[in-house]
Amino acid sequence: MTPQPELFIDHHVASHPDVLSIIDNLNIPFSIVKNHTDLFDYIRSADDPYQKAKNVLFLTQNKGSFIKKCPGTRSYICCGYTILNIGTYCTMDCVYCILQSYFHPPVLQYFINHDDMMHELDSLFATKRTYRIGTGEFTDSMIWDNWTELSKKLVLTFASQSYSLLELKTKSSHIEKLKSLSHNKKTVVSWSVNTERIIHTQENNTASLQARLNAAKQCESWGYPIGFHFDPMILYDGCEDDYEKVVESIFSTISADHIIWISLGAFRFMPSLKPIIQQRFPDSNIIYGEFIQGLDNKMRYFKPL
């Protein structure tokens, strides 16, 4: 049985119009939080805090910077990405998700102070430099669209400038609110993709591959540039043929002329993630195999593999 979602609201933002709108959209009971620690302790006390956090939404402020440079990985070349931090954690439940060991505890937070975010974006745009900016680093970009207008706000903001691209990256098919927006091709809608086997066994509560591609096709028809990310690519017997089928499915659904980028990333994980996967997903075998500890201390496949 699916647990009942719970809504908690930081007392500093309780009267914010966006909070009142979300309360109306969700139509569930809520509690006002005066001390963040109490909420964090509530999540920690659960038998499975990682699962508990997926059903506990916390509306709060981002007290730090909304815009951050990709932290990169020590001793490796960085992608040069820029992160737009709209919230943290995710309602999906991928076995390999690094967020399980990144946040202590994991908290499904949505940041309300969008005026501060827009001020930071205006300052960035004023530099007239080119940036690739994505909201899918600490969360999934599109899970919030069921009950907020964030994507619409961001798409229209980026459409009004000439130098930077916004990327909305997802494993969902929640793209309805992107329809009919004047995006000026400054928003890239992208999907993390994997083989049918990996999606079925390791990417819980995500859209099927076909649903993701159907959503991509719909966004293509609305004029958006489309991106795909094969990440993480996971080794198993027969994976080469399965990944080839994914490639064939992409190019039989989406025109190559409308695909702006495709990235590849092999499975890697911090050692601290291994016991979490062992405890939460004992049937998963993706962490067992020929790994070596890389220069960044992450467990990685041997290069020949």
N, C-alpha and C positions, 0 to 999 in steps of 0.2 A: 504494500500500500504506500502511495506517495505521501510523504509528510506534508502537513499543512504549512505553506509559506508563512514566515514571520517578518514583520516590518518594524524596524527600529529607526528613530529619528533623532539626530543630534539636536539638542535644545537650542543651539545657536542658529539653526536653519529652519526651525519648526514652522515659522510663519512665512517662509519663502513661497512665492507663487508657484514655482516648479514643484515644490514639495506638496502643496495642496492639490495640484493637478495629478501627481503620481498617486496620492491617497485616493482620489476619486477613481483613477483608472484601475488600481489594484483592488479597491473595495474589500480590504481585509483589515482586521484590528491592528492597531499599532501602539508602540510604547515610546515615550520620550526618554532619551538617554542623557543624563547629566555627566556621567563619568564613563568614558570609553572603556576603562579597565573592567568595569562590571560586565559589559557586553562581551569583551574578549574572554573573560573567565567563564562566562556562560557557554561560549562555543568550546573552549578547552575542556570543559567538564563532560562533554558528550563522549560516548563510547567511540565514535568515529567523528572527530572534530572536522575533518575534511569534507565529509558528507553533510554534516550538520550545517556548515557554513554556506553550502549551496542553497539552503532553504531559508537563510537569514539575511535579509537585505538591510543594509545600513545606509541611510541617506545622511551625508555629512559634507564637510568642507575639505578641500585640498589645501592644506596649510603650507605646502611647499610649492615648487614650480610645476606648472602643467607641462611645460616643454622641457625635455631632457635629451641630451645626446645619447645615442645607443652606448651602453657601457662597454660594448665590445668584449672580447675575450683575451686575457693576457697572453702575449706571445703570438697572437694570430692577427691577421689582417681584419680590420673592422669594415662592416658594410656601409658605414657612413649614414645610417638611418637616423631619423629624429623621431622621438617618441612623444606623443600627445597623451598625457595620462588622465583619462576620463574616469577611471575607476579601477577596482582591483578584483581579481579572482573571477570565477566563471560558473555558470549553472550546468555546463556540460561536465563530463567526468572521464576524461581520457586517462588511461592507465599511466602513460609516460609524462603527464603534465608536470612541468618543472615548478609551476606555481604551488604545488603541494609542499615543496621543501623551501620555497622562496619566501613565503609569508609565514610569520609566527605570531599568532595563529593566522590561518587563512580567514579573510573576512570579505564578503561580497559587498564592497562599498561602491556607492555611486556619488560622485562629487557634484554638488549643487551650484557652487559659486562660479557660474559660467561667465559672469562679467569679468572676473579676474583672468579666466582662460582667454577670452576674446581680446583683452588688453595685451596679453602676452603674444597672441597671434598677430595683432596689429604691429607690434614692435618688430616681430620677426619679418613680416612682409615688408616693412619699411627699409630693411637692409637691401632689398632687391637682389638677394642671392637665391639660388635654387636649392630647395630642400625637398626631400621625400619624407613626408610626415605620416606616421601611422598610429592608430588608436588600439591596435591589436597586440601590444607587447605584454601588458599585465592583465589583459582580459580579452574576451572575444568582442569585436567591434559592434556586432549586430544584435546581441542578446537583449540590449536595452530598448530596442525599437518597439517592442510590444506595448510599452507604457510611457515612453518619453518621445520628445521631438528632437533629440540630440542630433541624429544623422542629418535631418533636414537643415538644422541650424548650421552644422559644419559644412555641408555641401554648398549651401548658398554663400557662406562666408568665403570659402576657397574659390568659388566661381567669380568673385568680385576682384580677384588679384591675378597677377600674370606670371609669377615666378615659381610657385611651389605646388606640389601635388599632394593631395590627401589620399591615403590608402585606408579603406575599410576592409579588414580581413576577418574571415569568418569560417566556421564549419557548419553554419546554419543555412536556412533558406528564407530568412526573414528580410525580404528586400522590398516589401510592398510600399513602404514609405519613401522609397527612392524614386518611385514613378512620378513623372511629370515635373520633376525639379529641373530648373535651369542650371545645369552643372558646369557648362562651359568646358567639359572634358578635363576639369581640374580635380576630379575625384576618380580614383581607380577602385573598383570593387573587385576583391580578390578572394580566392578560396584556398584553404589548405586541403590538399587532396591526398588520398592514399588508396591502396588496393582494397577491393571488397572485403578480403579476409581481415585486414588490419582494422578497417572501419567497424566491421561486425564484432571483432573480439577485443579491440583495444580502445575504441573511441565511443564510449557509452554516451547515450543521449545526444548524439550528433545526427545531422541529416545524412541520408544515404548518399553515395557518390552520384547517383542519377539525380537526386533532388538538388544537390549542389550544382550540377551541370545545367539542370533546367533553370535554376535561379540565375546562373551566369548568362544563359541564353536570353533570358528575359531582360537582364541589365544591358546586355549587348544591344537588344532591340531598342532600348531607351537611350542609346548612344554613349554609354559609359565605356571607357577603356577597361579591359579585364586582365586580371593577374591570377597566376596559379603558383602554389608553393608545395612542392613535394618534400614535406618536412614534418616528422622524421621518416626517412626511408629506412625500413626495417628488414633485415635479412631473415629469410626462411626458405625452405626448399620450395622452389617454384616461383620465387618472388620476381625473378627477371621477366618471366612470361606475364605475370600479373601486372607488373608496372607498365609493361608494353601495352597491355590492354587499356590501362588508364590513359596513356598517351593517345591511343587510337580513339578512345571515347571523347577526349577533349577536342581533338581536331575534327571529329565527325559532328561535333555539336557547335563549336565556336569557330568563327573565321580567324585564321592566323593574323589577318590584317588588324584585328581588333584586340589582340593579346599584346599587352605592353611589356610584360615580363613574366618569366617562369624561373623560380629559384629551386635549388636542390640542397637538401641538408640531410646528412646521415644521422641516425639515432645516436645521441650522446646524453649523458646524464651525470649529475653531481652524485658522488658516493652517498650523500645523505638521503637521496631519493630511493635508493635500493631497499632499505628496510620498510619504507612507507609502502612501496609497491608490494613487497612480500606480505605485509600485513593486510593491506586493503584488497589486493588482487592476487590471491595465492595461486590461481590457475594460470596466471600469465607467465610466459617463459622468456619474455623479450630481454630481461636483464641477465640471462644466462647465455654464455657464449664466449667468443674470443674477443675480449676487450683489453685495452691497454690504457693506463692513466696518462692522459695527455699533458702538455706543458701547462695547461690551465687547471689541471687536477680533475678534469671531467673524464669519465670513462668513455672511451671511443673505440670504434672498430679499428682493427689493424688496417693500414692503408691498402694493402693488396685486396682485402675484402671489400 
